[in-house]
């Protein structure tokens, strides 16, 4: 169950990163509210998952999901560049998250 909660927390991290971009420095109320609520929910789910998962594993997986999701959303929705260097960096992040999950005993 902790892994499911951690996945949900990571997905909410993508939501808050994306909505923060849309909030334009918190000058647009609706995306700013979505940012704050999804941040709180994401951190709350991370906190619950850490009751059973090791800190290093949970935090690394959470940030990895958020980083890759934000990267993908930036490319798919915002038209950000998918250069070889950026894609290569994303592949390394995914590899690190997978290795962290495989090496976890939680």
Order of alpha helices (4+ residues) and beta strands (2+ residues): alpha-alpha-alpha-alpha
